[in-house]
Every structure is written in structure tokens, then in C-alpha cells.
Amino acid sequence: ILLMNRSDRNFEYGIQRDQIGNDTLNI
């Protein structure tokens, strides 16, 4: 369960990080 939760957090964080990176690139 911990590994799954950890993976979910990393996955969500990765998505947010990608979105932020795209936003900064667009700006």
C-alpha cells in the first residue's frame, strides 16, 4: 500500500511538474 501511494504521489507530482514546466516554457 505504501509503495502504491508513493507511486501515485510521484506520478501526480510528475504531472504537476510537467504542467508547471510547460507553463514556464510558454511564458
C-alpha positions, 0 to 999 in steps of 0.5 A: 500500500505504501509503495502504491501511494508513493507511486501515485504521489510521484506520478501526480507530482510528475504531472504537476511538474510537467504542467508547471514546466510547460507553463514556464516554457510558454511564458 
